[in-house]
Amino acid sequence: MNTKNTISFLLNGEPVSINFNEQKIKPSTTVLNWLRNNVHHTEVKEGCAEGDCGACTVVVAEPDESRQKLIYKAINSCLLFLPAIDGKLLITSRGLAPETDNILLLHPVQKAIVREHATQCGFCTPGFVMSLFALYHKNDKTNDTEINNAFAGNLCRCTGYDSIRKAAKVALDDRQPDRFDEMEANFIEMLLEMQPQVMFDSNCLHQRYIRPTNLTETLHARAAHPEALIVNGSTDTALQQSKHFKHIPFILDISGIDELKQFVCNGFQIEAGSGLSLESLRLLVEDSFPALNNILSVFASRQIRHVATLGGNLGSASPIGDTTPLLLACDAKVKLVSVRGSRTLPVKNFITGYRQTELQKDELIENLIIPLPAPDEKIKMYKVSKRHDMDISTVSAAFRLKTGSENSIEQFTVYYGGMAATTIEAKACKAFLIGKKWEQSIVDQAMEMLKIEFTPLSDARSGADFRNLAAANLLQQFFDDTQSHHS
């Protein structure tokens, strides 16, 4: 099999090639560390090194399916491994302002930041600039909500957000073609020539890193190297390096597999590829599955959602995974694939314990099959966290309800995250409610049951008593929402 140990990409429009073996660069080096330490792009800042502050935000662009337009995505460079940008356009804030005759020609988003006094110490500013630049290149009309969502992954400690939002409005209200628009056709032509044709395989500095180009290569690599750690968006794995200083000896990177990024909706169910980014999935289900769209809207930040995947969120088997309660409440299924064939399991059978799953050593998650709510069903998901954005769940819950004649409860399901070692069903509450009327007095009794049904842990995020109270209160929230005209 032909392989390569070199990646090629555009940095601010200029071609770059990295031969990891010759240059003695560890393959899992993050884009942030390479930019700062190898090519001295110190405008990209390291704040938290875990994707929370946004100071390291860069934009990664690639051709759309038509190969006529570039899609721009703001991404945390502190979480992105270098091989993942093979064949892509990497843009930093320096690249927005080309220098002519020793004069920097500021981009409209940079001019707006200056004009509206939207910077003070300046440490966070390059990250805000790049999040705004990605928004600048979105075709749809932008409102205040869209601006806030774009900045949800960027923190500022001194300027204050009002002037930054004002700068965003100034820039977006008068969008003009920039040099990336003018050079778009050239950039696309260069990127298409750089697209990986063979598998990346590097063994350098005591680390083997494989990045296949198609599913067949991936499955054979998985079977041959079951010891390799599977990564896609690397939003979790990168923290093992940056925060826990762990050496990862073998990585199988599946972020380049188009077969794992498919999406099909037939009106009855969704089939979502495990490699589909959560931001792409959020946009695709906006009309067909509002409950899933809503929970994905408060999943981390846009920078993280651009690379984090549905398969990764489920495969981690975290008890506070944001999508897991909803997948369980919907009776979703997961399709696993290997060189031996494929098999499909209910998600409730896939997760076997705390961060443990049924995934065999030669298998991958291929896709998830998610039934859509029936017209007579009500499905909602809620997340309790200390912050609205950029925070993990303290408690989460997904509810599913079907009522019949005289408002009797025919079907009821609720799964909670954060209440046990795995996402857990409130079985006693469910058994109590089915057959009764969906009314406040019954809900009051069910809430009292919920306060004692679980024995959650107390930790730095919350005490057990609060978690039990929150679990009960979420049932009240669901009841209230079902009584409104907007449920």
N, C-alpha and C positions, 0 to 999 in steps of 0.2 A: 504494500500500500504506500502510495506517495504521501509524504507529509512535509511540513515546513516548520521552521522555528523562528520565522520572521513575521511581523505584522506590519501593515502599511495603512496609513491614514493621513488625513489632512489636519494640520494644526493651524487654525486661523487662515486656512486657504493654501498653506504651503505643504507640499508632500513630505512625509516623515516615514522612515522605516526603522524598525527596532529588531535587531537580531539578538535575542536574549542570550544565546550562548556566547557569541563573540563579545557582547558588551557587558557580560556578567551582571545581568539584571534578573532578579528573581521574578518569575512569571506572575506571581500574585501581588506584585508591587501595585499599589493603587495609582490611579491617574493623578491624584493630588500629589503624592510623594514624587512621582516621576516629573511632574511639571515643576515642582519647587526645587527638587534636588538635582535633577539631571539637565534640565533646559532653562532653569532660573526664571521661570514664570511665577515670581513671588507675589504677583497680584492676586493669585488664588490662595486664599487664606485657610489655615487650619485652626478651627475654633474648638470643636468638641471631638472631632474624629469619630463620630458615631451617627452622623446624619441628622442631628437635631437642630443645629444652629443655622445652617445654610451658607456660612461664610465661604465654603469651598465650592459653591455652585458653579458649574460650567454648563454649556449647552452642547448637546450632541445632536447632529443633524444627519439624516440619511434620506435617500430617495423614497417617495411613496410607491405604491403598487404600479402606478402608471409610468413611473420613472420620468415624470415631467416636472415634479415639484419636490422640494425638500421639506421634510417634517422636522421641526425644531423641538427639542425636549430639554428642559432644565433638569439636571441630575446632580446628585451629591458626588463629587469626585473622590471624597474620602472613602466611599464604599464601592467604587467601581474598579475592578481589576483591569489592567492594561489590555489583555487579549480581547476584552469585550468591545473595544473600539476599533477593531480591525475592519478596514473598509468604510470608515465613517469620518465625518467632519467634526472635529473637536474645536470648540470656540471658547476663548476666555475673554475677559473684559479688555485686555490689551488688544485683542484682535478686532474689537469694535472701533478702535480709534487709530487708524493707520497714520504713520508719521510722514509728512511731506515737507521738505526743506526745514527740518527740525521743528515743525509745528504739528501738534497733534490735532487731527480733525475729529472732534468728538462726534459720536453717534447721537441721534436724536434722544435716545433714552438717557444717555450721559448728560447731554445738555439740559434736559428737564430736571435731573437730579441737582445739577448746579444751580439752575434758575430758581428752583423752589427751596433752596437751602436744605436739601434732604440728606445731608451728611454732616457728621460732626467728627468723631474720632476717625472714621473712615474704615474701620476694620471690617465691618459687615457690608460696606457699600458695594464691593465687587460682586458679592453674592446677590444682593438685591438687583443690581444692574442686569445680571444674567437672567434672573427670573423674569424681569420686566422685558428683556430682549426676546425671550422665548414667547412671551405673551404678545409682543409687538408683531411677531410673525404668525400669529393665529389669524385665520381669515375671518372668523365670525366677529360680530360686534361685541364689544367688551363693556360690561357694566361693573358696578361697585362690588357685587358678589364675586365676579370672576377675578377682579383685582385682589380681593382679600384671599381667595382660594390660591391664587398664584403665589402670594407672599406668605402663606401659612407655614411654609418650611424655612422661613428666614426670620431670624431674631435680631433686634436692634436694642442696645442697652442705653443709648444716650440721646439719639436724635428725636425719637418719638415717631410714631407711624403716620401721623396726619400729613406731615410734609412729604413723606415717601409716597403715600397714596395720591397726594395732589400731583406729584411729579409724574406718577403713572398716568393719571388722567390727561395731563398736558401732552405727554408723548403719544398716547393712544388716540387722542382726539384729532391729531394732525399727523397721521401716519403717511410717510413719504418713502418711496423706494430707497433702500440703502445699498451698499456695495455687495451685500450678499444676494439681494434681488438681481442686481446687474450682472453678477457673476454666476447666477444659479445654474445656467445651462453648462457652463464650463466645469463647475464643481461636480455636477451630476455625472458628466462624462468621465471625469477623473475618478470619481468614487466607483462607478460601474467597472472601470478597469481594475480597481483595487479589490473587488469583491473576492472573498476567499474561495478558491477552487478546490483546495485540498485541506485535509485536517491539520490544524496547528498542533504540534507535539514538541514540547520543549522540556529538557531535563537539565536544569541549571541551579546551582547553589542548593543542592540537596532537595530540589522540588521538581516533580514531574507534573506537567500541566498539559492536558489534552482538551482541545476544543474542536469537536467534529463539525461537519458542514451539513449533514443530513441525518435522518433518523436511523437508517441502516448502519451507518458508521457508529452512531451513538450506542445502539444496542450491542454491537459486537465489542465495542470498547467497554461497555458496562459488564458484559459477560467475562471478558478477559481480565478485567481489573476491578473486581468487586470491592477491593479495599479503598478505591478512590472516593473522595468526598464529592458528591454531586452539588454543583452550584448553578444558579441561573442569574438572578439579580445580584447575588452576593451581599444583600443588605444585612443578612444575619452572619454569614461567614466572615465578612471583612472585620467584624467586631472581635472575632477570635484573635485576629492579628493585632488590631489597633488598641484594644482594651485589655486583652488577656495575654498578649504577646506569645501566642501559640504558633508553633511551626506546623504547617499543614503539608505533609510529605507528598500527597498525590491529590490532584484536583481534576475532576471531569466536568468541564464547563459546557452546559447544554443551551447557552443563551443564543446560539446562532442557528437553531433548528426551526425552520419555518413550519414544518409539519406539526410542531407542538404549539403553534400560535393560531390555530384555526378557530373559527367561531361560526356556529350554525344555530339559528333559531327558527323552529317550524311552527310556532304558535302554541305548542303544547309543552315544549321543553327546550332547554338550552344545552348545547354541547360546546364547552369552552376548553380549549387546549390548555394544558398545564403550564405552557410557556407564555401564555398571553399575559401581558402586563396588566396590573390591576387598574391602571388609568385607562387603558384601552377597553378593558371589560366594563368599567364604570360607564363610559360613554356609550358602549354598545347596548347596555341594558337599561338605559335611561327611560325609555318608554315601555319596554316589555316587563321589567321587573323593578319597580321603584324601591322596594325594600332593600334589594342588593345594591342598587345605585346609591341609596342614602348611606348605607354603612361604609361603602367604599369611599364616599366623599369625606369621611372623617378618619379614614385609614392613613395614619402618618401624614405625609405631605405629598404634594404633586411630584417633587423630586424623587421621592422613594417609590411612589406608585408607578412612575415611568419605567422602573426596572424590576420591582417586586412582582411576583407572579402568584396566581391562584394555586398552582401546584406546590410552590414553596411554602405558602401559608398553611395549606392543609398538611403537607408532608412533614412540617416541623412538629406536628401533633402537640402544639402548645396549648395549655388549658385556657389561655387568654387570646388565642388566635381570633381575630375579628370576624372572619368569614365562617368559622366552623359551626357556631350555633345555628346560623341560618341554613347552612348546608344540611345539617341534621334535621332541622324542623321541616325542611322540604323533602325529606327522604331522598336526598341526592345520592348518586352512585359515582364511583371512581373506577376508571378503566386503567388497568395496569398492563404493561406490555414488556416483552423480553424476546430474545431470539427463539424462545420455546413457543411463543404465541402470546395470547392475551387472555385476560380474565377481568370480569367486572364484579365489584363488591359494593354493597351499601356502605356509605361513609361510616355509619355507626359500627360496622364490623371492621373497618379499615384501621381505626384508631384503637389500639389495644392497651394503652397505658400512658403514663407520663412520658411524653416525647417518644413514644413507641408505636410502631405501625405494623401492618401485615406485609409491607413491602419486602420482597425477597431480594437477595444480594445481586441478582442479575436483572431486576425489574426497574422500570421507570413508571411514573404516573404519566399517562398519555393525555387523558382529558377527564373532565367531570361532566356528568349528565345531571342537569338540574331541572326538575319539573317546575313549570310555571304555575303560579296560583290559579286555581279555578275561579270563575266569575263569582261564585258564592262563598269563597274563602277570604279571610282577612289574614294577612301575614305582615308582621312588623318586627323590626329588630332595633334594639336600643343598646347604647354603650354608656356606661358611667365611668368618667375619668376626671382627673383633676383639671385638665385643660380640654377645651373643645377640640383643638387640633394638636397634632404632634404629641400624642400621649397614648400609652397602652391602657387597656381596660383594667379597671378595678373590678367591675362586674359588668357582664353583658348578658343579654337575653334575646332569644328569638321566639316569637309566639305565632301560633297558627290556629285559627278558629273557624269552625263551620257551625252555623246555627240553623235550626229547622223551624217547624211550626211553633207558634207561641214562644219564640225566642229560646227554645230549648237547645242545649249544647250537644250537638251530634258528634263533633270531633274537636279535640283540643290537644295541643302539644306545646310544650315550652322546654327549651334547652338553655342552660346557663353556662357562661364562661366565668372563670375566676372563683368558682365555688368548690372545686375539688381538683384532684390531680389530672382529670380530663374534663372536657365539656360534658355536662351531665344533664339528664332529663329529670324533671320534677315529677316523678311517677305518682307519688301520693296525691299531689295537687291535681294531676291529670285525672286520676281515678275518682277523686271527689267531685270534680266539676262535670264530668260527662253525664248527661241525662238530666242535669239541673238547668234552671233558667239562668241566662246570662244577664244578671242584674246585680246591683250594688250590694245587696245584703249577702248574696252568695259569694261575691268577690271578696267581701270583708272576711268571711270565714276562711276562704282559700288563702288569703294573705297571712292570716294567723298560722295556718299550716306551714306556709313557706318559711316563716321565721324560725321554724324548728326542724325543717326537713333536711337541712344540710349542716355539715360541720366544717366550715371553711377555716383556712389558716389565718392567723394574724401575721402581717408582715409589714415592711416599711411603707407599703402603699395603702394599707387599710387594716383595721381590726376586724375580727370575725363578726362582732355584733353589727358593725356597719354593713358588712356584706349581706348578712341575713336581712337586715332592714331594707337595704337597697333592692334585694331580690324581690321582696314583697311589694315594695313601692312600684317596681317596674310592671307588675301585674295591674296595679291601679292605673298606671299610665296607659297601658294597653287597653284597658276597659274604657277609659276616658276617650281615647282616640277612636275606638270603634263606635262611640256614641255620636261623634261629630260627623258633619257632612263630608269631611275631607279624609275620612279613614280609608 
